[in-house]
Amino acid sequence: MQVAVVPGGPVMTNCFLAADEAGVCVVIDPGYEPERLPPMLQQLGWTVAAVVATHGHFDHVAGNYAAQQLWGVPLWMHPAAVPSATTASQHARWFGLSCADSPPPDRTFEHGDTFTVGSLQFEVRHTPGHCPGNVALYTPGHVFVGDVLFAGSIGRYDLPGSDYDTLMRSIAQQLMTLPDETVVYPGHGEATSIGEERRHNPFAAEWAGQA
């Protein structure tokens, strides 16, 4: 799998482009600057087949409408992410920001579902705690985690719909069960690995008790 990251927007949200060997690509979490993506995709020679949201927070779905207009491809997310995604503009205003509401998804997926983009197959792992509809998208060697786990930290649990104990269980049961060498692509900041976070994340002892 080939991965490109495009951080941007007011809180530097990571948008990921993940493509198979033939260049068939999924756009994960188009944020505030989707207009930056077409030139990059053209340079890479990749073709977009789907847009996927890891969760419904405004900074991750701000570009969903524009992405559908650009590529005319289906939008996928967890059903629990839909309420916040489709009212993203209201949530952005709480932070003094603005964005477009996300369109409703063309497809929803549940925990344990799989989907394919080109020759890539992803497993959906429901990882609530930061918010009800967060999912991790796993393909062997790689996992896109939204805002659940970061390099040396974890997602916020002080927002509406968040819960600390639920977040710990999600990390323990859905992420720390993956191989150590799995590369973790978080919604903000640098990539890390499951092994690195298992060994060095300051919250590791707490989620270990939730396994």
C-alpha positions as CSV (number, residue, x, y, z in Angstrom):
1,M,0.0,0.0,0.0
2,Q,1.1,3.5,-0.8
3,V,0.2,6.3,1.7
4,A,0.4,10.1,1.4
5,V,-0.5,12.4,4.2
6,V,-1.9,16.0,3.7
7,P,-2.1,17.8,7.0
8,G,-4.1,21.1,6.9
9,G,-6.9,23.2,8.3
10,P,-7.0,25.2,11.5
11,V,-6.0,22.3,13.7
12,M,-3.7,20.5,11.2
13,T,-6.0,17.5,10.6
14,N,-4.4,14.7,8.6
15,C,-6.0,13.7,5.4
16,F,-4.7,10.4,4.1
17,L,-4.5,9.1,0.5
18,A,-4.0,5.3,0.5
19,A,-3.6,3.6,-2.9
20,D,-2.9,0.1,-4.2
21,E,-0.1,-0.7,-6.6
22,A,-2.3,0.3,-9.6
23,G,-3.0,3.7,-8.0
24,V,-6.6,3.1,-7.0
25,C,-7.0,5.4,-4.0
26,V,-9.2,6.0,-1.0
27,V,-9.3,9.5,0.5
28,I,-9.5,9.2,4.3
29,D,-10.8,12.3,6.2
30,P,-10.7,15.1,3.7
31,G,-10.4,18.2,5.8
32,Y,-10.4,21.9,5.2
33,E,-8.3,22.0,2.1
34,P,-9.5,19.4,-0.4
35,E,-8.5,21.6,-3.3
36,R,-4.9,20.7,-2.5
37,L,-5.6,17.0,-3.3
38,P,-6.2,17.0,-7.1
39,P,-2.7,18.3,-8.1
40,M,-1.1,15.8,-5.7
41,L,-3.2,12.9,-7.1
42,Q,-2.4,13.9,-10.6
43,Q,1.3,14.0,-9.8
44,L,1.1,10.6,-8.1
45,G,-1.1,9.2,-10.9
46,W,-3.7,7.9,-8.5
47,T,-7.5,7.7,-9.1
48,V,-10.0,8.2,-6.2
49,A,-12.5,5.4,-5.8
50,A,-14.0,6.3,-2.4
51,V,-14.0,8.8,0.5
52,V,-14.1,7.5,4.0
53,A,-14.6,9.3,7.3
54,T,-13.0,7.9,10.4
55,H,-15.5,9.9,12.5
56,G,-17.8,12.8,12.2
57,H,-16.0,15.7,13.9
58,F,-16.0,18.8,11.8
59,D,-12.3,19.0,11.1
60,H,-12.3,15.5,9.6
61,V,-15.5,15.9,7.4
62,A,-15.2,19.6,6.4
63,G,-14.1,18.5,2.9
64,N,-16.6,15.7,2.3
65,Y,-19.0,17.8,0.2
66,A,-16.2,19.2,-1.9
67,A,-14.6,15.8,-2.3
68,Q,-17.9,14.4,-3.7
69,Q,-18.1,17.3,-6.1
70,L,-14.5,16.8,-7.2
71,W,-14.7,13.0,-7.8
72,G,-18.3,11.9,-7.7
73,V,-17.4,8.8,-5.6
74,P,-19.2,7.3,-2.7
75,L,-18.8,8.5,0.9
76,W,-18.6,6.0,3.7
77,M,-18.8,6.3,7.5
78,H,-20.1,4.6,10.6
79,P,-23.8,5.3,11.3
80,A,-23.0,6.8,14.7
81,A,-20.8,9.4,13.0
82,V,-23.6,10.6,10.8
83,P,-25.4,13.0,13.2
84,S,-22.2,15.0,13.9
85,A,-21.0,14.9,10.3
86,T,-24.2,16.2,8.9
87,T,-24.2,19.1,11.4
88,A,-20.5,19.8,11.3
89,S,-21.0,23.5,10.7
90,Q,-22.8,23.9,14.1
91,H,-19.9,22.1,15.9
92,A,-17.3,24.2,14.1
93,R,-19.0,27.4,15.4
94,W,-18.4,26.3,19.0
95,F,-14.7,26.7,18.2
96,G,-15.1,30.0,16.3
97,L,-14.7,28.3,12.9
98,S,-16.8,27.5,9.9
99,C,-17.2,24.6,7.5
100,A,-19.7,22.9,5.3
101,D,-21.9,20.1,6.6
102,S,-21.1,16.7,5.3
103,P,-23.6,15.0,3.0
104,P,-25.1,11.9,4.3
105,P,-23.0,8.8,3.5
106,D,-23.7,6.6,0.5
107,R,-22.8,3.6,2.6
108,T,-22.4,2.9,6.3
109,F,-20.3,0.2,7.9
110,E,-20.4,-1.6,11.2
111,H,-17.7,-3.2,13.4
112,G,-16.2,-6.2,11.6
113,D,-17.3,-5.2,8.1
114,T,-14.7,-5.2,5.4
115,F,-14.5,-3.1,2.2
116,T,-12.2,-3.0,-0.8
117,V,-10.7,-0.2,-2.7
118,G,-8.8,-1.5,-5.7
119,S,-6.8,-4.5,-4.4
120,L,-6.8,-3.1,-0.9
121,Q,-9.1,-4.6,1.7
122,F,-9.8,-2.8,5.0
123,E,-11.4,-4.2,8.2
124,V,-13.6,-1.8,10.1
125,R,-12.9,-1.7,13.9
126,H,-15.4,0.4,15.9
127,T,-13.4,2.4,18.4
128,P,-15.7,4.7,20.4
129,G,-14.6,6.8,23.3
130,H,-13.3,9.9,21.6
131,C,-16.8,10.0,19.9
132,P,-19.5,7.4,19.3
133,G,-18.7,6.9,15.6
134,N,-14.9,6.6,15.4
135,V,-13.6,3.7,13.5
136,A,-10.1,2.3,12.9
137,L,-9.5,1.1,9.3
138,Y,-7.1,-1.8,9.4
139,T,-5.2,-3.5,6.5
140,P,-2.3,-5.7,7.3
141,G,0.6,-3.5,8.4
142,H,-1.4,-0.3,8.6
143,V,-4.2,1.2,10.6
144,F,-5.9,4.6,10.3
145,V,-7.2,5.4,13.7
146,G,-8.9,8.8,13.6
147,D,-8.6,10.6,16.9
148,V,-8.4,7.6,19.2
149,L,-4.6,7.1,19.5
150,F,-1.7,9.5,18.9
151,A,2.1,9.2,19.1
152,G,2.6,9.4,22.9
153,S,-1.0,10.3,23.7
154,I,-4.7,9.5,23.3
155,G,-7.8,11.2,21.9
156,R,-9.8,13.8,23.9
157,Y,-12.4,12.4,26.2
158,D,-13.9,15.7,27.4
159,L,-16.2,16.3,24.3
160,P,-19.9,15.5,23.9
161,G,-20.3,11.8,23.4
162,S,-16.8,11.0,24.6
163,D,-15.9,8.7,27.6
164,Y,-12.5,7.8,29.1
165,D,-13.2,4.2,30.0
166,T,-14.8,3.5,26.6
167,L,-11.7,5.0,24.9
168,M,-9.4,2.8,27.0
169,R,-11.3,-0.3,26.1
170,S,-11.3,0.6,22.4
171,I,-7.5,1.1,22.4
172,A,-6.9,-2.1,24.4
173,Q,-9.3,-4.4,22.5
174,Q,-9.2,-3.0,18.9
175,L,-5.8,-1.5,18.5
176,M,-3.4,-3.2,21.0
177,T,-4.5,-6.6,19.6
178,L,-2.8,-5.7,16.3
179,P,0.9,-6.7,15.6
180,D,3.6,-4.4,17.0
181,E,4.9,-3.6,13.6
182,T,1.5,-2.1,12.5
183,V,2.0,1.5,11.4
184,V,-0.5,3.8,13.1
185,Y,-1.8,6.8,11.1
186,P,-3.5,9.2,13.6
187,G,-5.8,12.1,12.8
188,H,-3.3,14.6,13.9
189,G,0.5,14.5,14.2
190,E,3.1,12.0,13.2
191,A,2.6,8.3,12.4
192,T,3.7,5.8,15.1
193,S,3.4,2.0,15.6
194,I,1.4,-0.3,17.8
195,G,4.6,-1.5,19.4
196,E,5.9,2.0,20.1
197,E,2.7,3.0,21.8
198,R,2.5,-0.3,23.7
199,R,5.9,0.3,25.1
200,H,6.1,4.0,25.6
201,N,2.7,5.7,25.6
202,P,2.1,7.1,29.1
203,F,-1.5,5.7,29.1
204,A,-0.4,2.2,28.3
205,A,-0.7,0.8,31.8
206,E,-4.3,2.2,32.0
207,W,-5.5,0.6,28.8
208,A,-3.7,-2.7,29.6
209,G,-6.3,-3.2,32.4
210,Q,-9.1,-2.9,29.9
211,A,-7.9,-5.8,27.7
